[in-house]
């Protein structure tokens, strides 16, 4: 990387006219966006209101506009649609991770069984007269199962 005042050697090899964006580049980019994303039946069609697509199509094909500002209305519409419809579902999916109702229920049942087993073993060992040290070490296993089931 060269200092800000100097140009890279690879930049100096390319003629200045080839690096600049001209009107024909803007026109071809606008037509590519129109034919790829906006027209009905296009390769990667984005669903927009018909009037919006017609306005953009008229601006490009009949009025000869090629400025990027003609897509601002469509861009804003798409951002709002993503914010209303797609983004909340995405956040919900990320928040829940890979948990599905069946796995949640299985983990809950496993955790509750481990908790019940720990309490049962603890009371049984108390009534059978085991020492406190033995009870503490033996009861670690059901407690561990309970923790694994709840995570």
N, C-alpha and C positions, 0 to 999 in steps of 0.2 A: 504494500500500500504506500503510495507516495504522499508527501505533505500536501496540505490543502491548496497551495498556490501552484503546484505542478500537476501535470496530467500524467496518467499511467502511460507506459510505452505502448500498450495494446490499443489505447484510445487514439494515440497519435497515428497509428497505422490505418485507421478507418477514416475515410473522407468525411468531412463535416456534414455534407448533404445527406449521407446515408444514415447518420445518427439522429437527425431531426425528424420529427413526425410532421408529415404534410397532410393536406386536405384529402388526398386519395387514400392515405392510410386510415384516416378517420372515417371516411365514407365506407371503405371495405369493412372496417371493424363494426360500424353501425349496421350494415347489411348482414354481416355474420351473426350478430346478436339477434337481429330480427328473424332471420331464417332458422337459426339454431334453437332459440328459446321461446320466441313469442308467437309465431304463427301457429294456428291449429294444425295438429298432425306433424309438427316439426320433431326433429331428432330428440331433443331434451325439453319438451314443452313445459313451460311454467304456466300454471293456471292463473289467468288475470281476467278482469272484466272485459267483455268484448269491445266496449267503447274505448277503453284504454289502449288495447292492441290496435284498433283501427286508427286512433289518433297518432300513435307512433308510426304505424305503417304509412299513413298519409304523409306525415312529416318527412319520412325518409324517401319514399318513392315518388311522391308528387311535388312536395315543396323543396326537395333536395337538401334538407337539413342533415348535418352530420355531426353536430355538436353533442357532447355527452349529456348536456342538461335535459335533453328531450326524454331521457330515461329516468329522470328524477322521480316522477310520479309513480312509475312502476316499481322502482327501487324502494320507495317509501311504503308502498302497498305490500310488497313482499316482506319487508322488515316487520311491519305491523302484524301480518299474518303469522310469521314465525314466532313473534312475541306472544300472540294470543293462543296459537294452536300447538305449534311444535315444541317450543321451549318448555312450557310446563310439563309436558309428557316426558321430555328428555330429563328434566330435573327429577321428576318422580322416579324414573327408571334408574338414575344414578344414585338417588338416595336409598332406594330399596336394594340396590346391588343385584345380586343374583338370587335373592330370596324369592321363592314362589310360595303360595299358600300351603302346599303340601309339605315342603321342607320346613316352613315355619312351624306347622303343627307337629311334625315329627320331632323337631328340636325341643319344642315345649314339652311334649310327652316324655322324651328322654330326660330332660332336666327335672321334671317333677318326679319321675320314678327314682332318679338318683337322690333327690332330696328326701323322698319318703324312705328309701333304703338307708340313708345315713341316719335319719331319726330313729328308724326301727332298730338298726344295729346298735346305736348308742344306748337306747333304753334297754335293749336286751343285755348288753354288756354290763350296764349298771346293775341290773337285777341278778346277773350271774356272778357278780363279785369280782370282775376283772379290775386291775389297778388302773389308775388314771393315765399313766404313761402308755399302757397298752391300748386303752380306749382311744387316746388321741391319735396314735399312729395308725390304728386299724380304720378309724373313721375318715382319714384323709382320702381314701380311695372313693367312697360314695360322694364325698363333697367335691372331689375332682370331676366326677361324672356330672354332677349337678352344674358345675361351672361350665363344663364343655357344652352341655345342652343349652345353656342360656346365652352363650356367646354368639 
